[in-house]
Amino acid sequence: MKKILPLICILLISTQLYSQKVGLVLSGGGAKGIAHIGLIKVLEDNNIPIDYVAGTSIGAIIAGLYASGMSPDEMLELFNSDDFMLWSTGKMDKDDLFYFQKKDESPEWLSLDISKKEDKIKLLLPTNLVPERQMDFAFMQITAQTTAICNRDFDKLFVPFRSVSTDIYHNKAVIHRSGDLGLAIRASMTFPLVYKPIELDGLLLFDGGIINNFPWDVMYEDFKPDIIIAHKVTNMGEKPDPDDVFSQIESMVTQTTSNDLPDSLGFMLETKLNEVGLLDFPKANYINSKGIETGLSIIDSIAQTIERRVPKQAIQERRKAFIEQKPELLFNNIQVEGVKENSKRSYIIQSIKSGDSILTLDQLRSSYFKLISDKQIKSIQPLAYYNSYTDLFDLHLKVKPSKPFDIGFGGHISTRANTFGYLEGNYKVFKNRAYVLSSNLYFGRFYNSFQIGGRIDNPTKIPFYISGYYTLNLLDYSATSTDLIFTDIKPSYIKQSENNARIEAGLPYSKHGIIDAGISWSRSNDRYYQTTIFNEGDELDETNFEAYSTHLRVDNKNYDYRVYPTEGSRKLFTLQYINGYEQFTPGNTAPIQAKSSRNHSYFQIRALFDQYFKTNRYITLGLMAEAKINNNKLFSNYTASALNAQVFAPNPNSHSMYNDRYRAYQYFALGGKLLYNISPIVHFRTEFYSFLPIQNIEKGELQVAKFSENIFPKVHFMGMGGLVVQTRVGPLSIEVDYYEKPGQKWFFSVNMGYMLFNKRGY
């Protein structure tokens, strides 16, 4: 009997060691949570088992990815990827932008919906700083197959998993034990004002850190592990910066937490990262290394306490077997929630499927981002439900249509005189087709404009649109001919007014390509002096030109920004025919005191190539080539001819300056760009262009226009350099521009916004 008792004790101890279970708890803390990955790597490298995982916010993301079968190296690679940068910032990948769906580019900074409730009209401010469209699709893409093989039961994942979110209405924690894995993660990491909250089972869910940022208690109550390893990355006790809204939000969300893990339950680890901000995800490698340091500093103690070992190779083999169970991500049936009318559901389904019975992930991605580019749609949350009978996924789209009315604000603010404001209003409705009625107003010293019109979109297999607009444009070049700071040179007096009506129809030929055609009527009125010697009250020379035109345009465009792009390209070809009638009325300073008129009938062609080449992380090169050909005859005088010539204006500020050296009926231009990228939104930019007019317009006697006798008379140059910051409302630039302009060649300016205008008739 004495010999048997020690054997029984050894057997009991061995059984206890063999059954020893380990739970890993990960706190919230924004980008600091990437340190969790480093800790997991240390545990795996030392064969320490992880049997359960639980987390809040970023901790829920790391725990959820691990539970879905990702290795630490794969998780770190994901956080370092360009895709994650897009998800975390809400910036659209240029390859996901559907050019056909976009409205004409405008200087809009911010758009606000208008709501009517209880006979009160109010503007709806944005509820989140980071758009959710990229993130929602990403979580569906990453977790749908995992949700399928665990049959929505989080205990059947690669590692059993729990996450915590906050029901803000009832002010209580919600523990996610089952359901859609992507939603469970998304709900837990929804920082207020940063990311959009999740609606789940009738509850509005925010970041779990509001109630429980360190859910070791959830781990203990749900799994009863023998040992808990708890890792905290929040800056407890740190005073938020009064000038940093993100630090204030982080403090509000992460300060509420359960008490630290009792010593009797396991190990309490903490990685201090005071120098890392809430959204400092670009520091992923550094943050991960700090997590590794934390793990290595205590791994000996952990190894002495947890004697059970799971070889890393065994983990990799089990992970591989788990992942191989995942079904292929193919989609069949589509269901739409959030819209009641059948016609609206039909519009959405047609826009997604376009006749295909089964969609691959790439096909769905293209259709999804095409649809969320539609002004009719406020948001779409895609959810994938696995159908075991078909081995395909059913796609559920939780759609939130846009409010029918919205208004936009924007413009361009500058130290030069080309500042203008911008207002826009839209009325949107969709059934089997999408209809948008819109109007805008520009107001400023240099540029004023009014436009009204609409567009109809048809979501057929090959979608197409029809649009019609009336536009009035007023330009005062005399207001911007000189710099506000450095010169007092008297400018030429030139004012233009033009109104046009146009009808267009277009269709896409690729994701970034569009073909459109249209007809237009326009009437322009140019008022000017043909001399810089004039007195106030002198009668202006006046040229009126009434014309009808038709055009065909092929355009392929995928810039990452509306102005000052850093990636992408544009390839444009336009063919236009214009037929018009010119009338000239001289003022009292005109060298020829006689009225004249003539007909103009001509073709003009424009071809543009603009491409950015990213050579490495910091350096981007750009190449631009443009050609314009026009067989029109000259107008009645030199100034009228120059005003109706083709204009070379390759950068924003050049659009607001009248300079006859960059105007010609025919020309070829070539440019180069060098960008030094400081961060994804900040870069130094230099541009240099050469402009070669073909048979340049010259002044003859009495200001009569004539073509140069030399086919290639002279090359003119243009350039700019400066710092550009792409803010959430538009670009901020500090720049110096160079133009070959008599009396002054260098122009300094600080600019905010977009130098973009309404279209002209020809």
Buried (B, 14 or more C-beta within 10 A) or exposed (E): EEEEEEEEEEEEEEEEEEEBBBBBBBBBBBBBBBBBBBBBBBBBBBBBBBBBBBBBBBBBBBBBBBBBBBBBEEBBEBBBEEEBBBBBBBBBBBBBBBBBBEBEEBBBBEBBBBEEEEEEEEEEEEEBBBBBBBBBBBBBBBBBBBBBBBEEEBBEBBBBBBBBBBBBEEEEBBBBBBBBBBBBBBBBBBBBBBBBBBBBEEBBBBBBBBBBBBBBBBBBEBBEBBBBBBBBBBBBEBEBEEEEBBBBBBBBBBBEBBEEBEEEBBBBBBBBBEEBBBBBBBBBEBBBBBBBBBBBEBBEEBBEBBEBEBEBEEBEEBBEEBBEEBBEBBBBBBEBEBBEEEEBBBBBBBBBBBEBEEBEBEBBBBBBBBBBBBBBBBBBBBBBBBEEEEEBBBBBBBBBBBBBBBBBBBBBBBBBBBBBBBBBBBBBBBEEBBBBBBBBBBBBEBBBBBBBBBBBBBBEEEBBBBBBBBBBBBBBBBBBBBBEEEBEEEBBBBBBBBBBBBBBBBBBBEBBBBBBBBBBBBBBBBBBBBBEEBEEEBBBBBBBBBBBBBBEBBBBBBBBBBBBBBBBBBBBBBBBBBBBBBBBBBBEBBEBEEEBEEEBEBEBBBBBBBBBEEEEEEEBEBBBEBBBBBEBBBBBBBBBBBBBBBBBBBBBBBBBBBBBBBBBBBBBBBBBBBBEBEEBBBBBBBBBBBBBBBBBBBBEEEBBBBBBEEEEBEEBEBBBBBBBBBEEBBBBBBBEBBBBBEEEEEBBBBBBBBBBBBBBBB
